């Protein structure tokens, strides 16, 4: 079983915090779709010709900028060249793209999960982020999507916006819960080099919130969403029972996936491959039936450490028997000092041969995983 990720590298405008690969110039959109279809064709055996594709995920960028014919061409190419046993097809969207017509198009194409980039319900914050929608558009698009028959929706929120107190974040959480999307993904605002925020920060025009402030908002989010019936099944992802996002869950469980498009990453269980992050070069190379990408061969230690990093982030935790069976390592014995310290500090727990983070431990997930690396 595996998944396919399609990277659509276009956006209407640049969000001030975003360092993903994208372009606001859409002149190459038609050629890009053609070359994405070509890459899908050329790499049809990357995962093994008999591998069943369980999930398809359109990310970016803003894949909802593609029209019906462009999305259909990509899906038809997948249908022709891959063995499908689909459980979920997701598309990332912006609220201002989700008109009634667009929602009907997406529904008719087979998309059954919308990932909607809301980020905040404050128009002032949205303007600061340079988002292309308003808070009112966010609320209306969710209702329209529900009326169109979309039962699975995920909304993105961002915490850590510098403020004197937590009232703005509490308001965002309250409004999100009130809309009842069933799934909420939330990430801390970070200052990345090369972004508008990065430049402002360098010049002293923007002062990010402290780590403690972000941690407090993380804990507020845990409390608010838990009380509303959401399960924190991964550090940044909360879903009601039965509403967990399947594609991303499979990433964290270490399942293989094929990444298509400029900057997209792939994993076949033994190697990682990433495509060039340049639209023009990506297109020119594929026009000559060549893909510009780099491949990393993973050692057993690399694979184990990646498993520790991703599995610890989830509600299922690290399967200690799997580590022993697959890698020949008794983690409880080889990392006994660190694990004992984390147990005594209330940061981890062991249940049914699984090592799990506690609620408090989730704030230190990367640090804990790093201490367990081999």
C-alpha positions as CSV (number, residue, x, y, z in Angstrom):
1,X,0.0,0.0,0.0
2,X,1.2,3.5,-0.8
3,X,0.2,7.1,-1.5
4,X,0.8,9.7,-4.3
5,X,1.5,13.3,-3.5
6,X,1.2,15.9,-6.2
7,X,2.9,19.3,-5.7
8,X,1.2,22.2,-7.5
9,X,3.7,25.1,-7.3
10,X,1.4,28.1,-7.8
11,X,-0.3,30.6,-5.5
12,X,-2.2,33.8,-6.0
13,X,0.1,35.7,-3.7
14,X,2.9,35.0,-1.3
15,X,2.0,34.5,2.4
16,X,4.5,36.4,4.5
17,X,5.5,33.3,6.5
18,X,5.7,30.6,3.8
19,X,9.0,29.0,2.6
20,X,7.4,26.2,0.5
21,X,8.3,26.1,-3.2
22,X,5.8,28.1,-5.2
23,X,5.4,30.8,-7.8
24,X,2.8,33.6,-8.1
25,X,3.4,33.6,-11.9
26,X,1.0,31.1,-13.4
27,X,2.0,31.4,-17.0
28,X,3.6,27.9,-16.9
29,X,0.5,26.3,-15.3
30,X,-0.6,24.4,-18.5
31,X,2.9,23.1,-19.2
32,X,3.4,22.2,-15.6
33,X,0.3,20.0,-15.6
34,X,1.5,18.3,-18.8
35,X,4.9,17.6,-17.2
36,X,3.3,16.4,-14.0
37,X,1.4,13.9,-16.1
38,X,4.6,12.9,-17.8
39,X,6.4,12.4,-14.5
40,X,3.6,10.2,-13.3
41,X,4.0,8.1,-16.5
42,X,7.8,7.9,-16.3
43,X,7.8,6.9,-12.7
44,X,4.9,4.5,-12.7
45,X,7.0,1.6,-11.4
46,X,8.8,3.6,-8.6
47,X,6.7,2.0,-5.9
48,X,6.5,-1.4,-7.7
49,X,4.0,-2.2,-10.4
50,X,1.7,-4.2,-8.1
51,X,1.6,-1.7,-5.3
52,X,-1.9,-0.5,-4.4
53,X,-2.4,3.2,-4.2
54,X,-4.6,4.0,-1.2
55,X,-4.4,7.8,-1.1
56,X,-3.9,10.7,-3.4
57,X,-3.0,14.2,-2.0
58,X,-2.8,17.4,-4.0
59,X,-0.6,20.0,-2.1
60,X,1.4,23.0,-2.8
61,X,1.2,25.9,-3.4
62,X,-2.5,26.1,-4.0
63,X,-3.7,23.2,-6.0
64,X,-7.3,24.6,-6.0
65,X,-6.0,27.1,-8.6
66,X,-6.1,24.3,-11.2
67,X,-9.2,24.2,-13.3
68,X,-11.4,21.1,-13.7
69,X,-9.7,19.9,-16.9
70,X,-6.2,20.2,-15.4
71,X,-7.1,18.3,-12.2
72,X,-8.9,15.7,-14.3
73,X,-5.9,15.2,-16.6
74,X,-3.7,14.4,-13.6
75,X,-6.3,12.0,-12.0
76,X,-6.8,10.3,-15.3
77,X,-3.1,9.7,-15.7
78,X,-2.9,8.2,-12.3
79,X,-5.9,6.0,-13.1
80,X,-4.2,4.7,-16.3
81,X,-0.8,3.9,-14.8
82,X,-1.4,2.9,-11.2
83,X,-3.3,0.1,-9.4
84,X,-5.8,1.9,-7.2
85,X,-7.7,0.9,-4.1
86,X,-8.5,4.4,-3.0
87,X,-9.5,5.3,0.6
88,X,-9.1,9.1,0.3
89,X,-8.3,11.9,-2.3
90,X,-7.4,15.2,-0.7
91,X,-6.9,18.7,-2.1
92,X,-5.4,21.7,-0.3
93,X,-7.6,24.8,-0.9
94,X,-7.9,28.4,0.1
95,X,-11.3,29.6,1.3
96,X,-11.6,32.2,-1.5
97,X,-11.3,29.5,-4.2
98,X,-14.2,27.4,-2.9
99,X,-17.1,28.9,-4.8
100,X,-20.2,26.7,-5.3
101,X,-19.0,25.8,-8.8
102,X,-15.5,24.9,-7.7
103,X,-16.9,22.7,-4.9
104,X,-19.2,20.9,-7.4
105,X,-16.2,20.4,-9.7
106,X,-14.0,18.9,-7.0
107,X,-16.8,16.7,-5.8
108,X,-17.5,15.4,-9.3
109,X,-13.7,14.6,-9.8
110,X,-13.7,12.4,-6.8
111,X,-12.1,14.5,-4.1
112,X,-13.5,13.6,-0.7
113,X,-11.3,15.5,1.7
114,X,-10.7,19.3,1.6
115,X,-7.8,20.7,3.5
116,X,-8.6,24.4,3.9
117,X,-6.0,27.0,4.8
118,X,-7.8,29.2,7.2
119,X,-4.9,30.1,9.6
120,X,-6.9,32.6,11.6
121,X,-10.4,34.1,12.1
122,X,-9.0,37.6,12.6
123,X,-9.0,39.8,9.5
124,X,-6.2,41.9,11.0
125,X,-4.0,38.8,11.4
126,X,-4.9,37.5,7.9
127,X,-3.9,40.8,6.4
128,X,-0.6,40.7,8.2
129,X,0.0,37.2,6.9
130,X,-0.9,38.4,3.4
131,X,-3.7,35.8,3.1
132,X,-6.1,36.2,0.1
133,X,-9.3,35.6,2.1
134,X,-11.3,37.1,4.9
135,X,-12.6,35.4,8.1
136,X,-16.1,35.6,6.8
137,X,-15.1,33.8,3.6
138,X,-13.6,31.0,5.8
139,X,-16.9,30.5,7.6
140,X,-19.0,30.6,4.5
141,X,-16.9,28.2,2.5
142,X,-17.1,25.5,5.2
143,X,-20.9,25.7,5.1
144,X,-20.9,25.6,1.3
145,X,-18.6,22.6,1.3
146,X,-20.9,20.8,3.8
147,X,-24.0,21.6,1.7
148,X,-22.2,20.3,-1.4
149,X,-21.7,16.9,0.3
150,X,-18.1,17.1,1.6
151,X,-18.2,15.2,4.9
152,X,-14.4,15.2,5.4
153,X,-12.7,18.6,6.0
154,X,-9.6,19.7,7.6
155,X,-8.8,23.3,8.5
156,X,-5.4,24.7,9.2
157,X,-4.8,27.2,12.0
158,X,-1.6,29.0,13.0
159,X,-0.7,29.8,16.6
160,X,2.1,31.9,18.1
161,X,1.1,35.3,16.6
162,X,2.8,37.8,19.0
163,X,0.2,39.3,21.3
164,X,0.0,40.6,24.9
165,X,-2.2,37.7,25.9
166,X,-3.9,34.6,24.5
167,X,-7.3,36.1,23.8
168,X,-6.8,36.0,20.0
169,X,-5.8,32.4,20.0
170,X,-8.7,31.4,22.3
171,X,-11.1,33.2,19.9
172,X,-9.6,31.3,16.9
173,X,-10.0,27.9,18.7
174,X,-13.6,28.7,19.8
175,X,-14.6,29.7,16.3
176,X,-12.9,26.7,14.7
177,X,-14.6,24.3,17.2
178,X,-18.0,26.0,16.5
179,X,-17.6,25.3,12.7
180,X,-17.2,21.6,13.6
181,X,-14.9,20.6,10.7
182,X,-14.0,17.3,12.3
183,X,-10.2,17.7,11.7
184,X,-7.9,20.6,12.7
185,X,-4.2,20.9,11.9
186,X,-2.3,23.6,13.7
187,X,1.3,24.9,13.4
188,X,3.3,27.5,15.2
189,X,4.2,30.6,13.4
190,X,7.9,30.4,12.6
191,X,10.3,32.9,11.0
192,X,11.9,31.3,8.0
193,X,14.9,32.9,6.1
194,X,14.0,34.4,2.8
195,X,10.4,35.1,3.7
196,X,8.9,38.5,4.3
197,X,8.7,37.7,8.0
198,X,12.4,36.6,7.9
199,X,13.4,39.9,6.3
200,X,11.3,42.0,8.8
201,X,12.8,40.1,11.7
202,X,16.3,40.6,10.5
203,X,15.6,44.4,10.2
204,X,14.0,44.5,13.7
205,X,10.5,45.3,12.2
206,X,9.0,42.1,13.5
207,X,9.6,40.5,16.9
208,X,8.4,36.9,17.1
209,X,6.7,35.5,20.2
210,X,8.8,33.7,22.7
211,X,9.1,29.9,22.8
212,X,7.2,29.9,26.1
213,X,4.3,31.9,24.6
214,X,4.1,29.4,21.7
215,X,4.2,26.5,24.2
216,X,1.4,28.0,26.3
217,X,-0.8,28.3,23.1
218,X,0.0,24.7,22.2
219,X,-1.2,23.6,25.7
220,X,-4.3,25.8,25.3
221,X,-5.0,24.1,22.0
222,X,-4.7,20.6,23.6
223,X,-7.2,21.5,26.3
224,X,-9.7,23.3,24.1
225,X,-9.8,20.6,21.4
226,X,-9.8,17.6,23.8
227,X,-12.8,19.1,25.6
228,X,-14.5,19.4,22.1
229,X,-14.0,15.7,21.4
230,X,-10.9,15.9,19.2
231,X,-8.1,13.4,19.5
232,X,-4.5,14.6,19.2
233,X,-3.5,11.7,17.0
234,X,-0.3,13.5,15.9
235,X,1.5,16.4,17.4
236,X,0.0,19.0,15.0
237,X,-3.2,17.1,14.1
238,X,-6.5,16.7,15.9
239,X,-9.4,14.7,14.6
240,X,-12.7,13.4,15.9
241,X,-12.8,9.6,16.0
242,X,-13.2,8.3,12.4
243,X,-12.1,11.7,10.9
244,X,-8.3,11.3,10.9
245,X,-6.6,12.2,7.7
246,X,-5.5,8.9,6.0
247,X,-2.8,10.2,3.7
248,X,-0.8,12.0,6.3
249,X,-1.3,9.3,8.9
250,X,0.4,6.9,6.4
251,X,3.4,9.2,6.2
252,X,3.8,9.1,10.0
253,X,3.5,5.3,10.0
254,X,6.3,5.0,7.5
255,X,4.4,3.9,4.5
256,X,6.0,4.5,1.0
257,X,4.8,7.3,-1.2
258,X,5.5,8.8,-4.6
259,X,6.0,12.6,-4.8
260,X,5.3,14.3,-8.1
261,X,6.1,17.8,-9.2
262,X,8.9,20.3,-8.5
263,X,10.3,20.1,-4.9
264,X,8.3,16.9,-4.2
265,X,9.8,14.2,-2.1
266,X,9.4,10.4,-2.5
267,X,10.1,7.4,-0.2
268,X,10.1,3.8,-1.3
269,X,11.0,2.2,2.0
270,X,14.8,2.2,1.4
271,X,15.6,5.5,-0.4
272,X,14.4,9.1,-0.4
273,X,14.2,11.1,-3.6
274,X,13.5,14.8,-4.0
275,X,12.8,16.7,-7.2
276,X,14.4,20.0,-8.2
277,X,12.7,23.1,-6.7
278,X,12.7,25.1,-10.0
279,X,9.6,25.2,-12.2
280,X,11.4,26.1,-15.5
281,X,14.1,23.5,-15.1
282,X,11.6,20.9,-14.0
283,X,9.5,21.5,-17.1
284,X,12.5,21.6,-19.6
285,X,14.0,18.4,-18.3
286,X,10.8,16.5,-18.5
287,X,10.1,17.8,-22.0
288,X,13.2,15.7,-22.8
289,X,11.9,12.7,-20.7
290,X,14.4,13.4,-18.0
291,X,13.7,14.2,-14.3
292,X,16.1,16.4,-12.3
293,X,16.1,14.9,-8.8
294,X,18.5,13.6,-6.1
295,X,18.3,10.2,-4.4
296,X,19.5,9.4,-0.9
297,X,20.2,5.8,0.0
298,X,19.1,5.3,3.6
299,X,21.1,3.1,6.0
300,X,19.2,0.9,8.5
301,X,20.1,3.5,11.2
302,X,18.5,6.3,9.0
303,X,15.3,4.2,8.5
304,X,15.1,3.4,12.2
305,X,15.7,7.0,13.3
306,X,13.1,8.3,10.9
307,X,10.6,5.7,12.3
308,X,11.4,6.9,15.8
309,X,10.9,10.5,14.8
310,X,7.6,10.1,13.1
311,X,6.0,7.3,15.2
312,X,6.6,9.1,18.5
313,X,4.6,12.0,17.1
314,X,1.5,9.8,16.9
315,X,-1.1,8.4,19.3
316,X,0.1,4.9,18.3
317,X,3.7,5.6,19.4
318,X,6.8,3.5,18.7
319,X,6.2,-0.2,18.4
320,X,9.1,-1.6,20.5
321,X,8.6,-5.2,19.1
322,X,8.7,-3.8,15.5
323,X,12.1,-2.1,16.3
324,X,13.4,-5.4,17.8
325,X,12.0,-7.5,14.9
326,X,13.0,-5.2,12.0
327,X,16.2,-3.7,13.3
328,X,17.4,-6.1,15.9
329,X,17.5,-3.5,18.6
330,X,16.0,-3.7,22.1
331,X,15.3,0.0,22.6
332,X,14.4,-0.4,26.2
333,X,17.8,-2.0,26.9
334,X,20.0,0.1,24.6
335,X,18.4,3.5,25.7
336,X,17.5,2.5,29.2
337,X,19.0,5.6,31.0
338,X,17.2,8.1,28.7
339,X,13.9,6.2,28.7
340,X,14.0,5.8,32.5
341,X,14.6,9.5,32.9
342,X,11.7,10.4,30.5
343,X,9.4,7.9,32.4
344,X,10.2,9.5,35.8
345,X,9.7,13.0,34.4
346,X,6.3,12.0,33.0
347,X,7.3,12.7,29.4
348,X,6.7,9.2,28.0
349,X,4.8,6.0,29.0
350,X,4.9,2.4,27.9
351,X,1.6,0.7,26.9
352,X,1.3,-2.7,25.3
353,X,4.9,-2.7,24.0
354,X,4.5,0.8,22.6
355,X,6.5,3.8,23.7
356,X,4.2,6.8,23.8
357,X,4.6,10.5,24.5
358,X,2.5,11.9,27.3
359,X,0.6,15.2,26.9
360,X,3.6,17.0,28.4
361,X,6.0,15.0,26.3
362,X,4.5,16.2,23.1
363,X,6.0,19.7,23.7
364,X,9.5,18.0,23.6
365,X,8.9,15.4,20.8
366,X,11.9,16.2,18.7
367,X,14.2,16.3,21.7
368,X,13.0,13.0,23.0
369,X,13.2,11.3,19.6
370,X,16.8,12.7,19.2
371,X,17.9,11.2,22.5
372,X,16.6,7.8,21.3
373,X,18.3,7.9,17.9
374,X,20.9,5.2,17.2
